[in-house]
Amino acid sequence: MAAAIKRKGARAAAHTAEEPPFKKILVANRGEIALRVILACKELGIQTVAVYSEADRNALHVRFADEEVCIGPAPSSRSYLNIPQVIAAAEVTGAEAIHPGYGFLSENPHFVEVCTACGINFIGPNAEIIRRMGNKAEAKATMQAAGIPQMPGSDGLVHTVEDALATAERIGYPVIVKASAGGGGRGMRICNTPEELPDLYGTARSEAKGAFGDDSVYMEKYLLEPRHIEVQILGDLFGNVVHLGERECSIQRRHQKLIEESPSAALSPDLRKRICETAVKAARAVGYYNAGTIEFLLDKRGDFYFMEMNTRVQVEHPVTELVTGIDIVKEQLRVAAGRRLSFTQDQVIQRGHAIECRINAEDPFKFTPSPGRITALNFPGGPGIRVDSAMHQDATIPPHYDSMIAKLIAFGADRTEAIARMRRALDTLVVEGVKTTAPLHRRMLDHADFISGAFSTKWLEGAMESLKQPGGTGG
């Protein structure tokens, strides 16, 4: 091990109305999601083990866990992605289960197989489901066989430029070339004409090879102004699968989400029912259990198409928790311990409206990283405000990891009140020492298009120049 285990003073077990699903779990992550899992465990009376890199020695998730183990130096490949070190930390501390959070090892089927071989419970679906849904071409084929609406595209992988040209001719331009093993916008290229397709096809494959070690790609029809709608799914080992409603995730930059909300202003009650029921059908098609998300693209006509499935908890899960009152992380723990979901579909009732802003340590208009030490910090409070963060004054934003400082979540009786509360939260957020994206979020919430709900995944590209100007809020 990279460092000795540190055990903290004994703490009284939480008084809960149920037997804890586990006695002790290891949280194989860092930052706000690691802290989020630790806090859920405290409420359930579960002991926790934090793993950390040398760069995170003073992090809050380390401070609030019951035990801590250093698993390596700052680079993720030598710490948070170091499977032998994570497993060793779990074994030496006697952790029964590992919660992976999101990112890092959360969607790594080999890691799940190693956990299983070592007798450690992985808090998530099994390796077969993760592998099947993590490969976008295979996931698409699986959903097509289940009758889930598909974007017109290639029949599996596209192996040559000639295949790419033929596919594009069949489905019509514009098209998008996507890395089969990709994510986060890497290995993706949009093509408008046959003349540019050969170069873009080659570039997408090269980028995919460099980012994922796999240069396989597939192709889809490209929608010009789609909305990104995702549905939160929970399932248990008894075959129960429910949805917790949808989230609107269309405010993006380079396929990275900036603002999420629930419910979506674009869905009628009938469309909401259809898209959520389709998501449940998709999850059942792969025997899904634990927390997951089915993501769709929605066009202007109200037609929706399967995009991908995320086999883990999402960054934006708090907006769903606020409108449903259901603790998704606690349900993950219960399901992993072999228990039934604590509610049925009929008991899922959405109330009010929630909006989340991801506040990152970046220049708000150039999106360049801004690592460094936080010299002053004040998180907003008051009615309807939730802050998920692992930051504190004098904390350091290291250059090695995601630059998230906090997730600000506002809840209101309706969308208008949620927007007003988010504006107030952004106005009272203080972060000094690093630049943040908060000024951009504040201007977006004042923009006429955002207020009316008239936006798509491409909206920010067109609005960015006006948002850079003070008062550039669309009139």
C-alpha positions as CSV (number, residue, x, y, z in Angstrom):
1,M,0.0,0.0,0.0
2,A,1.1,3.6,-0.6
3,A,0.5,4.6,3.0
4,A,-0.7,3.1,6.2
5,I,-4.4,3.0,7.1
6,K,-5.6,5.8,9.3
7,R,-8.5,5.0,11.6
8,K,-10.3,7.7,13.3
9,G,-12.0,7.8,16.7
10,A,-15.0,5.5,17.2
11,R,-18.3,7.2,16.3
12,A,-21.7,6.3,17.5
13,A,-23.7,4.4,14.9
14,A,-26.5,6.3,13.3
15,H,-30.0,5.5,14.6
16,T,-31.9,4.4,11.6
17,A,-35.2,2.6,11.1
18,E,-33.6,-0.1,9.1
19,E,-30.6,-2.5,9.4
20,P,-27.7,-0.9,7.5
21,P,-27.2,-2.5,4.1
22,F,-23.5,-2.9,4.8
23,K,-21.2,-2.5,7.8
24,K,-18.4,-0.9,5.9
25,I,-17.9,0.4,2.3
26,L,-15.0,1.9,0.4
27,V,-15.6,5.0,-1.7
28,A,-13.5,4.7,-4.8
29,N,-13.6,8.3,-5.9
30,R,-12.8,11.9,-4.8
31,G,-14.4,15.3,-4.6
32,E,-18.1,16.0,-4.2
33,I,-19.4,12.6,-5.2
34,A,-17.2,10.8,-2.7
35,L,-18.4,13.1,0.0
36,R,-22.0,12.6,-1.2
37,V,-21.7,8.9,-0.8
38,I,-20.1,9.2,2.6
39,L,-22.9,11.4,3.9
40,A,-25.5,8.9,2.7
41,C,-23.6,6.2,4.5
42,K,-23.6,8.2,7.7
43,E,-27.4,8.4,7.6
44,L,-27.6,4.6,7.2
45,G,-25.1,3.8,9.9
46,I,-22.4,2.5,7.5
47,Q,-18.7,2.9,8.2
48,T,-16.7,4.4,5.3
49,V,-13.2,4.1,3.9
50,A,-11.9,7.0,1.8
51,V,-9.1,6.4,-0.7
52,Y,-7.1,9.4,-1.8
53,S,-4.1,10.4,-3.9
54,E,-1.2,12.4,-2.5
55,A,-2.8,15.6,-4.0
56,D,-6.0,15.0,-2.0
57,R,-4.4,14.4,1.4
58,N,-6.4,17.2,3.0
59,A,-9.6,16.7,1.0
60,L,-13.0,16.8,2.8
61,H,-14.0,13.3,1.7
62,V,-10.8,12.1,3.5
63,R,-11.6,14.1,6.6
64,F,-15.2,12.8,7.0
65,A,-14.6,9.2,6.3
66,D,-14.1,6.8,9.2
67,E,-10.9,5.4,7.7
68,E,-8.5,6.6,5.0
69,V,-5.9,5.0,2.7
70,C,-3.5,6.8,0.4
71,I,-3.4,4.8,-2.9
72,G,-0.7,6.7,-4.8
73,P,0.5,9.9,-6.3
74,A,-1.6,12.6,-8.0
75,P,-2.0,11.2,-11.5
76,S,-5.2,9.2,-11.8
77,S,-3.5,6.3,-13.5
78,R,-1.4,5.8,-10.4
79,S,-4.2,6.3,-7.8
80,Y,-7.9,6.5,-8.5
81,L,-7.6,4.3,-11.6
82,N,-5.1,1.9,-10.0
83,I,-7.3,-1.2,-9.5
84,P,-4.8,-3.2,-7.5
85,Q,-4.3,-0.4,-5.0
86,V,-8.1,0.2,-4.7
87,I,-8.8,-3.5,-4.1
88,A,-5.9,-3.8,-1.6
89,A,-7.3,-0.8,0.3
90,A,-10.7,-2.5,0.5
91,E,-9.2,-5.8,1.6
92,V,-6.9,-4.4,4.3
93,T,-9.7,-2.3,5.8
94,G,-12.3,-5.1,5.6
95,A,-14.7,-3.2,3.4
96,E,-17.6,-5.3,2.2
97,A,-18.4,-3.2,-0.9
98,I,-17.1,-0.5,-3.1
99,H,-19.1,2.5,-4.3
100,P,-17.4,3.9,-7.5
101,G,-19.3,7.2,-7.8
102,Y,-19.1,8.5,-11.3
103,G,-16.0,8.7,-13.6
104,F,-12.8,6.9,-12.8
105,L,-13.7,3.1,-12.4
106,S,-17.5,3.5,-12.3
107,E,-18.0,2.0,-15.8
108,N,-15.0,-0.3,-16.0
109,P,-16.3,-3.9,-16.4
110,H,-12.8,-5.3,-15.6
111,F,-12.9,-3.6,-12.2
112,V,-16.3,-5.1,-11.5
113,E,-14.9,-8.5,-12.4
114,V,-12.0,-8.0,-10.0
115,C,-14.3,-6.9,-7.2
116,T,-16.4,-10.0,-7.7
117,A,-13.4,-12.3,-7.8
118,C,-12.2,-10.8,-4.5
119,G,-15.6,-11.2,-2.8
120,I,-16.2,-7.5,-2.8
121,N,-19.7,-6.2,-3.6
122,F,-19.7,-3.6,-6.4
123,I,-22.4,-1.0,-5.9
124,G,-23.7,-0.9,-9.4
125,P,-24.7,-3.3,-12.2
126,N,-22.7,-6.4,-13.2
127,A,-19.8,-6.4,-15.6
128,E,-21.8,-7.9,-18.4
129,I,-24.3,-5.0,-18.3
130,I,-21.6,-2.4,-18.1
131,R,-19.7,-3.9,-21.0
132,R,-22.8,-4.3,-23.1
133,M,-24.1,-0.7,-22.6
134,G,-20.6,0.9,-22.5
135,N,-19.9,-0.1,-26.1
136,K,-22.2,2.4,-28.0
137,A,-22.5,0.2,-31.1
138,E,-23.5,-2.9,-29.1
139,A,-25.8,-0.7,-26.9
140,K,-27.5,0.6,-30.0
141,A,-28.0,-2.9,-31.4
142,T,-29.4,-4.1,-28.1
143,M,-31.9,-1.2,-28.0
144,Q,-32.9,-1.8,-31.6
145,A,-33.7,-5.4,-30.9
146,A,-35.8,-4.3,-27.9
147,G,-37.8,-1.9,-30.2
148,I,-36.4,1.3,-28.6
149,P,-36.5,4.3,-31.1
150,Q,-33.2,4.6,-32.9
151,M,-31.5,7.5,-34.7
152,P,-31.1,6.5,-38.4
153,G,-27.5,5.4,-38.8
154,S,-25.1,2.7,-39.6
155,D,-25.8,-1.0,-39.1
156,G,-23.0,-1.5,-36.5
157,L,-19.5,-0.3,-37.0
158,V,-18.2,1.6,-40.0
159,H,-14.9,0.0,-41.1
160,T,-13.9,2.0,-44.1
161,V,-14.3,5.4,-45.8
162,E,-16.3,3.7,-48.5
163,D,-18.7,2.3,-45.9
164,A,-19.0,5.8,-44.3
165,L,-19.8,7.4,-47.6
166,A,-22.5,4.8,-48.4
167,T,-24.0,5.1,-45.0
168,A,-24.2,8.9,-45.2
169,E,-25.8,8.7,-48.7
170,R,-28.4,6.4,-47.3
171,I,-29.4,8.4,-44.1
172,G,-28.7,11.8,-45.5
173,Y,-26.5,14.7,-44.4
174,P,-25.6,16.0,-41.9
175,V,-24.2,13.0,-40.2
176,I,-22.0,12.4,-37.1
177,V,-19.2,9.9,-36.7
178,K,-18.9,8.6,-33.2
179,A,-16.3,6.6,-31.3
180,S,-17.9,3.3,-30.3
181,A,-16.0,3.3,-27.0
182,G,-16.2,7.1,-26.6
183,G,-17.7,9.7,-24.3
184,G,-17.4,13.3,-23.3
185,G,-17.4,14.5,-27.0
186,R,-14.1,12.8,-27.9
187,G,-13.9,10.8,-31.1
188,M,-16.9,12.6,-32.6
189,R,-17.0,14.6,-35.8
190,I,-20.0,16.3,-37.6
191,C,-20.0,16.1,-41.4
192,N,-22.2,18.2,-43.8
193,T,-20.9,17.1,-47.2
194,P,-19.4,14.0,-48.9
195,E,-16.3,15.9,-49.7
196,E,-15.3,16.5,-46.1
197,L,-16.3,13.0,-44.8
198,P,-13.1,11.1,-45.6
199,D,-10.9,13.5,-43.5
200,L,-13.4,13.7,-40.7
201,Y,-13.8,10.0,-40.6
202,G,-10.1,9.5,-40.3
203,T,-9.8,12.2,-37.6
204,A,-12.5,10.6,-35.5
205,R,-10.9,7.2,-35.6
206,S,-7.5,8.7,-34.7
207,E,-8.9,10.6,-31.8
208,A,-10.8,7.6,-30.6
209,K,-7.7,5.4,-30.7
210,G,-5.7,8.0,-28.7
211,A,-8.4,8.6,-26.1
212,F,-9.9,5.1,-25.6
213,G,-7.4,2.6,-27.3
214,D,-10.1,1.7,-29.7
215,D,-10.6,3.3,-33.1
216,S,-13.9,1.7,-34.0
217,V,-16.6,4.2,-35.0
218,Y,-20.3,4.2,-36.1
219,M,-22.4,6.8,-37.7
220,E,-25.8,8.5,-37.1
221,K,-28.0,11.1,-38.6
222,Y,-27.2,14.4,-37.0
223,L,-30.1,16.5,-35.7
224,L,-29.6,20.2,-36.1
225,E,-31.4,21.5,-33.0
226,P,-32.1,18.6,-30.7
227,R,-32.8,18.6,-27.0
228,H,-31.0,16.2,-24.6
229,I,-33.4,14.5,-22.4
230,E,-32.4,11.8,-19.9
231,V,-34.5,9.5,-17.7
232,Q,-33.3,8.4,-14.2
233,I,-33.8,4.6,-13.7
234,L,-33.6,2.5,-10.6
235,G,-33.8,-1.3,-10.6
236,D,-33.4,-4.1,-8.1
237,L,-32.4,-7.8,-8.2
238,F,-36.0,-8.9,-8.1
239,G,-36.8,-7.5,-11.6
240,N,-38.4,-4.2,-10.4
241,V,-37.5,-1.3,-12.6
242,V,-38.9,2.2,-12.1
243,H,-38.2,5.7,-13.5
244,L,-37.8,8.9,-11.5
245,G,-38.9,11.2,-14.3
246,E,-36.7,13.1,-16.8
247,R,-34.0,15.7,-16.7
248,E,-33.4,18.4,-19.3
249,C,-29.7,18.5,-20.1
250,S,-29.6,20.6,-23.3
251,I,-27.4,23.5,-22.1
252,Q,-24.1,22.1,-23.1
253,R,-20.7,23.2,-24.4
254,R,-18.8,20.6,-26.5
255,H,-21.1,17.9,-25.2
256,Q,-20.4,18.8,-21.6
257,K,-23.4,19.7,-19.5
258,L,-23.5,23.1,-17.8
259,I,-27.1,23.3,-16.5
260,E,-29.6,20.5,-15.8
261,E,-33.2,20.7,-14.7
262,S,-36.2,18.6,-13.9
263,P,-38.9,18.4,-15.2
264,S,-38.2,19.5,-18.8
265,A,-40.2,22.5,-20.0
266,A,-40.3,20.8,-23.5
267,L,-42.3,17.8,-22.6
268,S,-46.1,17.5,-22.6
269,P,-47.6,15.1,-20.1
270,D,-48.2,12.6,-22.9
271,L,-44.6,12.9,-24.2
272,R,-43.2,12.6,-20.7
273,K,-45.2,9.4,-20.1
274,R,-44.0,7.9,-23.4
275,I,-40.3,8.8,-23.0
276,C,-40.2,7.6,-19.4
277,E,-42.0,4.3,-20.2
278,T,-39.6,3.8,-23.1
279,A,-36.6,4.2,-20.7
280,V,-38.0,1.6,-18.4
281,K,-38.5,-0.8,-21.3
282,A,-34.9,-0.1,-22.4
283,A,-33.6,-0.9,-18.9
284,R,-35.6,-4.1,-18.7
285,A,-34.2,-5.2,-22.1
286,V,-30.7,-5.6,-20.4
287,G,-31.9,-6.8,-17.0
288,Y,-30.7,-3.6,-15.5
289,Y,-30.4,-3.0,-11.7
290,N,-29.0,-0.3,-9.5
291,A,-29.0,3.4,-10.6
292,G,-28.7,4.2,-14.3
293,T,-29.7,6.8,-16.9
294,I,-31.2,6.3,-20.4
295,E,-30.4,9.3,-22.6
296,F,-32.4,10.5,-25.6
297,L,-32.3,13.1,-28.3
298,L,-35.6,14.9,-28.8
299,D,-36.4,16.7,-32.1
300,K,-38.7,19.6,-32.7
301,R,-41.6,17.3,-33.8
302,G,-41.5,15.5,-30.5
303,D,-39.8,12.3,-31.8
304,F,-37.1,10.9,-29.5
305,Y,-34.2,8.6,-30.2
306,F,-32.0,6.4,-27.9
307,M,-28.5,7.9,-27.5
308,E,-26.8,6.0,-24.7
309,M,-27.1,4.5,-21.3
310,N,-24.9,5.5,-18.3
311,T,-24.6,2.6,-15.9
312,R,-23.8,4.7,-12.8
313,V,-25.1,7.6,-10.7
314,Q,-25.1,10.9,-12.7
315,V,-23.5,14.2,-11.7
316,E,-26.9,15.8,-12.0
317,H,-28.8,13.3,-9.8
318,P,-29.7,16.0,-7.2
319,V,-32.3,17.6,-9.3
320,T,-34.2,14.3,-9.5
321,E,-33.8,13.8,-5.7
322,L,-35.3,17.2,-5.0
323,V,-38.4,16.8,-7.2
324,T,-39.1,13.2,-6.1
325,G,-37.9,13.2,-2.5
326,I,-36.0,9.9,-3.2
327,D,-32.4,9.5,-2.1
328,I,-30.8,7.8,-5.1
329,V,-27.5,7.0,-3.4
330,K,-29.3,5.3,-0.5
331,E,-31.3,3.2,-3.0
332,Q,-28.0,2.2,-4.7
333,L,-26.7,0.9,-1.4
334,R,-29.9,-1.0,-0.6
335,V,-30.1,-2.6,-4.0
336,A,-26.4,-3.7,-3.9
337,A,-27.1,-5.4,-0.6
338,G,-29.9,-7.5,-2.3
339,R,-32.9,-5.5,-1.0
340,R,-35.9,-4.5,-3.0
341,L,-36.5,-0.9,-4.0
342,S,-38.1,0.9,-1.1
343,F,-40.9,2.3,-3.4
344,T,-43.0,1.4,-6.4
345,Q,-43.6,3.3,-9.6
346,D,-47.0,4.5,-8.3
347,Q,-45.3,6.1,-5.3
348,V,-43.0,8.2,-7.5
349,I,-44.5,11.7,-7.5
350,Q,-42.8,14.7,-9.0
351,R,-43.4,18.0,-7.2
352,G,-42.0,21.4,-8.1
353,H,-39.0,22.2,-10.2
354,A,-35.2,21.9,-9.7
355,I,-32.2,23.4,-11.6
356,E,-28.5,22.6,-11.2
357,C,-25.6,24.7,-12.2
358,R,-22.1,23.1,-12.4
359,I,-19.6,25.6,-11.0
360,N,-16.2,24.8,-12.4
361,A,-12.8,26.4,-11.8
362,E,-12.5,27.8,-15.3
363,D,-12.5,31.1,-17.1
364,P,-16.2,31.7,-17.5
365,F,-16.0,32.7,-21.2
366,K,-12.8,31.1,-22.4
367,F,-13.3,27.8,-20.5
368,T,-9.6,27.5,-19.8
369,P,-8.7,25.7,-16.6
370,S,-8.1,27.8,-13.4
371,P,-6.5,25.6,-10.8
372,G,-5.2,27.0,-7.6
373,R,-6.0,27.8,-4.0
374,I,-9.4,29.1,-2.9
375,T,-8.6,32.1,-0.7
376,A,-12.2,33.0,0.2
377,L,-15.4,30.9,-0.1
378,N,-19.1,31.4,0.8
379,F,-21.7,29.0,-0.3
380,P,-25.3,30.3,-0.7
381,G,-28.1,29.1,1.5
382,G,-31.7,30.0,2.2
383,P,-35.0,28.4,1.1
384,G,-34.7,25.9,-1.7
385,I,-30.9,25.8,-2.1
386,R,-28.7,22.7,-2.0
387,V,-25.0,22.8,-2.5
388,D,-23.0,19.6,-3.2
389,S,-19.3,20.3,-2.9
390,A,-16.1,19.1,-1.3
391,M,-14.5,22.5,-1.3
392,H,-13.5,24.7,1.6
393,Q,-11.5,27.9,2.2
394,D,-7.8,27.2,1.5
395,A,-8.7,24.1,-0.5
396,T,-6.7,23.6,-3.6
397,I,-8.1,22.8,-7.0
398,P,-5.4,20.5,-8.4
399,P,-4.7,20.4,-12.1
400,H,-4.9,16.6,-12.3
401,Y,-8.7,16.1,-12.1
402,D,-12.1,17.5,-13.0
403,S,-12.3,21.2,-12.1
404,M,-15.7,21.1,-10.4
405,I,-16.0,23.4,-7.4
406,A,-19.6,22.8,-6.5
407,K,-23.0,21.9,-7.8
408,L,-25.6,24.6,-7.0
409,I,-29.1,23.2,-7.0
410,A,-32.2,25.4,-6.6
411,F,-35.7,24.0,-5.9
412,G,-39.0,25.9,-6.3
413,A,-42.7,25.3,-6.5
414,D,-42.4,25.9,-10.2
415,R,-39.7,26.7,-12.8
416,T,-40.1,30.5,-12.3
417,E,-39.4,30.2,-8.6
418,A,-36.5,27.8,-9.2
419,I,-34.8,30.2,-11.6
420,A,-35.3,33.1,-9.1
421,R,-33.7,31.1,-6.3
422,M,-30.8,30.0,-8.5
423,R,-30.2,33.7,-9.4
424,R,-30.1,34.5,-5.7
425,A,-27.7,31.6,-5.1
426,L,-25.3,32.7,-7.8
427,D,-25.4,36.3,-6.6
428,T,-24.4,35.2,-3.1
429,L,-21.8,32.6,-4.1
430,V,-18.3,33.8,-3.3
431,V,-15.2,32.0,-4.6
432,E,-11.9,33.9,-4.7
433,G,-8.4,32.7,-5.7
434,V,-9.6,31.0,-8.9
435,K,-11.8,31.9,-11.8
436,T,-15.2,30.2,-12.0
437,T,-18.0,29.7,-14.5
438,A,-20.6,31.3,-12.1
439,P,-20.7,34.6,-14.1
440,L,-21.7,32.7,-17.2
441,H,-24.4,30.8,-15.4
442,R,-25.8,34.0,-14.0
443,R,-26.1,35.5,-17.5
444,M,-27.6,32.4,-18.9
445,L,-30.3,32.4,-16.3
446,D,-31.2,36.0,-17.4
447,H,-31.3,35.1,-21.1
448,A,-34.7,35.3,-22.7
449,D,-34.2,31.9,-24.5
450,F,-33.5,30.2,-21.2
451,I,-36.4,31.8,-19.4
452,S,-38.8,30.8,-22.2
453,G,-37.3,27.3,-22.5
454,A,-36.4,27.8,-26.2
455,F,-33.0,26.2,-26.4
456,S,-31.3,23.1,-27.8
457,T,-27.9,21.4,-27.4
458,K,-26.5,23.9,-29.9
459,W,-28.0,27.0,-28.2
460,L,-24.9,28.0,-26.3
461,E,-22.8,28.1,-29.5
462,G,-25.0,30.7,-31.0
463,A,-25.5,32.7,-27.8
464,M,-22.0,32.7,-26.4
465,E,-20.8,35.9,-28.1
466,S,-23.8,37.9,-26.7
467,L,-23.3,36.3,-23.2
468,K,-19.8,37.6,-23.1
469,Q,-21.1,41.1,-23.1
470,P,-22.6,42.5,-19.9
471,G,-26.3,42.7,-20.3
472,G,-26.3,40.2,-23.2
473,T,-29.4,38.4,-22.2
474,G,-31.4,38.2,-25.4
475,G,-33.7,41.2,-24.7
